[in-house]
Amino acid sequence: MRVGIVIQETWSFFNEIFEEVKNNHEATLFERRTVKLPIYENRFNDYLLHRDFVQFLKENDVVFFEWASELLAYASHLPKISRIVARLHRYEMYMWADQINWGVVDKVILVSQAKKKEFIQRFPEHVQKIIVIPEAVSLSRFHSRIKPFNGNIGILCHLTPRKRVYELILAFYELVQLNPNFTLHIGGGRHSRFGDYYEALHRLVSELGLTGKVIFYGNVESPEEWYTKIDIFISNSYSEGLQLSPMEAIASGCYCLSHCWDGAAEIFPPECLYLTERELIERLNHYSNTSDTVKQAAIEKLQSIVRERFDMDQIKVRVRQVIEEVGSSAAN
């Protein structure tokens, strides 16, 4: 089967899935061409996009869009040529979903039950096209290492307001007034759209007198090594699709706590969820005061959830099978 792949945003969630599809089918990546011209540049590039996309659709039995964003919105308003499968993670729901002609999309993969509920509320006529397949972690890349508890709290994310790192620093300040043995490790670099947020985080640490207690790492190139520093990983966002970094941290042997963003309960048991900063502080103190045996049992409980629900070796096959099912229905 000929499978076209369209991906314009990050490959962070897609590398293993692409290899799975490529190893089983004739897979081709769409390459968007642009040229620089002294005049009519936009018009000519629009012409190229239209011509190349129509040809790409004709050449493939199924076209898979890793992000339900700009290029899916464009393709969905072209004449129906090939079958289309799209994966919607999170941000597309708020920036692109209303611009997509879902009528020509044959199957929509959503990454959580929470996003499924939201999609149905907005596009109820397409409920039969939905399948939920969660984000996944490579358990061969991220694996557990037993280590002594040293009070190292970590967060790894884009440093943007949605991740609520500022609020985490404020909560951490309250925590160390009660227990000075904690250290906060922040992985993530300056975001191009939120440079002021990056500066505000550093200023807040200085103003609170936390220099030395809060460590900034910038962009983390080898997260599998970075997680070995961390005892308790925090997901403090107000909105996620199904966040990957907590899964990686858990697989790497970290305990994990999460704010109650919509969908967090699909990863975490109730004892790992919090709503307020006070609840977060209570959970951090409670975990730090338990025995090593209790700590290890709590980590293993989380790891069993990740192994059963979010193993990339299983998820990549499920995605491939959806593509195959859509392709088979076209052949019939």
N, C-alpha and C positions, 0 to 999 in steps of 0.2 A: 504494500500500500504506500502511496506517495503522501507524505505528511509535510505540510508547510508549517514553519515555526515563525511566529512574529513576536519579537521581544524588543522593546525600546528602553525600558527601565532596567533596574538592577537584575543581575543574574543570581543574586544571593540565594534565592529559593528554588532555582531551576536547574543548576548544573547536572545533578544526578538524574533528574527527570529527562533532560535532553539526551543524556547518554543512553538511558533506557529506551527511549523512542528510536534513537539513531541506530542502536544495536538490533532493533527488530524490524525497522522499516526504512524506506528511502526517505530521509529527512533533509529538508532544505530550509535554510534561513532566509528570511526576507531582508534585503539590504536596501535601505532607503537612500536614493541618490539625490544629490543636490549639486548645482553648479553656480558659479558666480558670473554674473553678466553685468555689463554697464547699464542696460535697460531691460525691462520686462523680466527681471530675475524671478520674482514671485510667480508670475504667470507661467513661465517656462518650468519651474520646479513643480508647480501644481500639475502641469501636463505630464511631467515625468512620473510623479506619484500615481496619477490615475492610470497611465499606461502600464507601469510596472506592476501595480497592484492587480489590475484586471488579468494580466498575464500570469501572475503568481497564483491567483485563484484558479485559473484554468488548468494550470500545470499540476495541481495537487488535489487529491481526493478529499482530504480533510485539512483545514488550516486551524492551527492551535494558537490562540493569543494568550500568552502568559500573563499579560496585564489587560484588563478591560478598560482601556484608556483611549488615547487619541487615535491610534491606528485602527482599533476596533470600531470606534465611532465613525471613522472615515469609511472603512470597508463595509460597515453595516448599511450604508446608504448607496452602495453600488448594486447593480443587478445581481440577484442570487445565482452564483455559479457553482461554488463548492460548498461542502458541509463545513460548519464552523463550531469549534469548541473554544470557550473563553474561561479563563480563571480570574475571579475577582477577589482581591486580597482585602483591602480596606479603603485606601484613599480614593480609589476609583468610584466608590459608592457616592462620594460627596462632590467629586469634580467632573466625572464623565458619564455616570450612569444615565442621566436624563438626556444625554445627547446620542445615546446608542439606540438603534432600531433593533430591539431585542427579538422582533419577529423573524429575522433572518439568522439568528443564533440558534443552533440546534441543541446545545448543552451548555449549561453554566455551572462551573465548579466554584463553590463557595468554601471558604476555609474554616467556617465555624457554624454551629447551629444558631448563634446570635446573629451572624450576618445573613443566614438563611431567613430568619424571622423578619429582619429588616428589609431584605429584598422582596419578600412576599408582600409586605405592607405597601411597598411602593409599586411593585409590578405584579399584582396578583394573577394576571392573565397568563403569566409565564411560569407558574409554579411547577408544572409538569417537566420543565427543562432543568430543574435544579438538582444537583447532587452535592453533598457535603464531603469533601476530602480535606483533612486538616493539613496545615504546614507540618514539616517533618524534619528530624535531625538525623545526621549520619552517626550511628552508634559506633562505627569503626573509626571515625575521626575523633569523636568526643567520648572518652571513657573514664570511668571512675578511678580515683586514687584516694585511698584512705590517708588522712592526715590529721594531726592534732588541731584542736579548735583554738584559734588565736584571736577571735573577735573581729575578723576582717569582713566588712560588709561591702558588697559591690553592686554597681549598676553599669551596664554596657548598652549604649544606645546612641542614636543621633541626639545631639544636645539641642533640643527644640522644646518649646513650651509644652507640647503635648505629652512629653515624657515626664514632666513635673520633677525635674532634678532639683530645681530651686526649692520646692517644697520639701524634698527629701533632705536637703542640707539643713533646713530649719528644724525638721524633726530630729535629725542627727545631733544638732546642738542641744536639744532638750535631752536626748538620750545620754550624752556624755556628761551631763550634769549629774545624772544618776549613776552612771557606770562609765568611768573614764577609760576603760580598757578596750573600747571599740575604735576601729579605724575605718574610714569610708574611702573606697576606691572608685573613681569615676572614669570609665572608659568611653571615649567618643571625642571627636574633634569639632572644630568650629564649623557650623553649618553656614552655607553661603547666604541663606535667606535670614539667618537669625544670629548675626554677629553680635548684636547688642545683648542677646541672651547669654552667649558665651562669656562676654565681659562681665555681665551681671553676676554670674555664678562665681567667678573668681573674686569679684569685689565682695560678695556676700561672705565668702570663706574668710577673707581678710578682716572684714568688719566684725565678724563673730569670734575672732581670735582662734580660728580652727586650722591655721596654717600648720602643717605637719600631721594633723589629724585627718585631713581630707587631701587625698592625692589624686591629681589629674594625670591621665596617661595619654591624652590625645587619641588619634586613630590607633586602634589595636589591630595589628596585622595578623597576629596568631592568637585568636581567642581561645583555642584549645590549651595554650600555655597560660594565658592570662587568668583563666578560671581556676587554675591550681592555687592562686593566691587567695581565693575567696572562700569564706566559710558560709556566708549567707548572702544569696543574691536577691535583689529587690527589683520587682517590676512595679513602677509607680505611675504608669500612664493613666490618662483618663479615657483613652480610646485605642483599641488595637484590633487587628484582624484576628490573628492568633499568634502572639508574639513568639519569635523563634529563640531569642537569647535565653529566656528562662529554661527552655527545653535543653539547650546546649549546656547551661550551667548545671542543671540537675544530672544530665548524663555524665558530666565531669566530676560529680561527687559533691556538689554544693546543696545545702538546704535552700529553700526558696520561699519567699513571701511575696504576695501580690495585692495591690490595690484592686478593688472590685470593679474593674472595667468590664464592660459588657462582653461576656464570653470567657472571662478568667476562670469561672467555675468549671469550664470544660477541660482545664488543665489541672487545677489545684483543688485539693480537698478543703473543706470549710476551715480547718484549723490553720491553713496557710493564707487565708484571705483577711483583709482588713479594709475598713472604710475610712476611718479617721487617723490622724497622726498619733493620737493617744493609743489607739488600738495597735498600730505598728510598733510603737515603743514597748508596749506590754508584751507583744509576741516576741520581739527581739530579746528582751530581758528573760522571758520565760524559757526560750530555747537555750540561751547561753547558760542558764542555771541548771539545765538537765544533765544527767550523767552521759558519759561517752556512749554507753550502750543505747540509751534512749535516743540520742542524737543520730546514731548510725541507723537505728530502726526507722526513724522519721525520713532520713535520706533514702533508704531502700524502698520505702513506701512510694515516694515520689518517682524513683527510678522505675519501679514496676509499671506505673502509669505511662511514663514515656516509652518504655519498651513495648507495651501492649498497644498504644494508640498512635504513637508518633514516630515510629521507626521508618526511616527513609527507604529501606529495602522493601518495605511493604507498600508504602505510599506511592513510590514511583511506578510500581506495577499497576496500582489502581488507576492512576492517571492515564497510563498507557492503555489500559483496558477500556476506559471511557472513550478515548480517541478511536480505538478499534471498533467499538460498538457503533459509534456514529458513522464511521466509514462503512461498516457492514450494512447499515440501514440504507445508505446511499446506493450501494451496489444492488440491493434488493428492490 
